[in-house]
Amino acid sequence: MFRKLLVTVSIAASGYSTQASNSDIAEGMGQKAISGGVNLLTGVFELPLQTVKGYQNGCDYFDSEFGSRTAGTALGVCRGFGHWYARGAWGGMELFGFWTANPPHNHGIGLPFDSQYAWEMGTQHSMFEPNFAQGCKPIARKLVYGVINTFGGVIEVPAQMIKGSGEGDIVGGLGKGVWFWFSREWYGITSVFTCIVPNPEENPGYAFDGFWPWSAVTE
């Protein structure tokens, strides 16, 4: 099944060489594969780092330093496992989905990692700032965006055909639309199943023409 998918995508992607540089596509695929491999292999560093952060930050609900440090450490361990899983899931998606195009960015979509790489301290994102309702909004946005890409990714096919016809290459638009459709399915399903865990704010790889499946004809 996976081999058939790769063949279909390869045929589709080769159909629009006039619309996108082959070197850009190859470079994007390489960057995504490297990024995915790094996150997949180094995500375990999140566990000790988040534990240390939890100890340093403590927990405001306890008056005593001992109670605050203890609770903060426990929360840090839980957060570390969550970030470790998130790095592994997102890294696997990028590594095994290196052939896909991707959203231009993830700003506001999903809780952000503290840093680009797992071994960096970075800046911890809090779900309670400015308040819990606002802090949870990125989770809801990621879920909604994932559902839209999963069920609405097919819109890329007619959208890219319309765009291609305007550029005098409707066949190339069809190929690009099929590739983008499969790519949005890949990112959409991943986003749905990882909506409660963090993800990077920036995406390596070759970007879609716009943020939404219909962006090719509306932006």
Secondary structure, 3 states (H helix, E strand, C coil): CHHHHHHHHHHHHHHHCCCCCHHHHHHHHHHHHHHHHHHHHHHHHHHHHHHHHHHHHCCCCCCCHHHHHHHHHHHHHHHHHHHHHHHHHHHHHHHHCCCCCECCECCCCCCECCCCCCCCCCCCCCCCCCCHHHHCHHHHHHHHHHHHHHHHHHHHHHHHHHHHHHCCCHHHHHHHHHHHHHHHHHHHHHHHHCCCCCECCECCCCECCCCCCCHHHHC
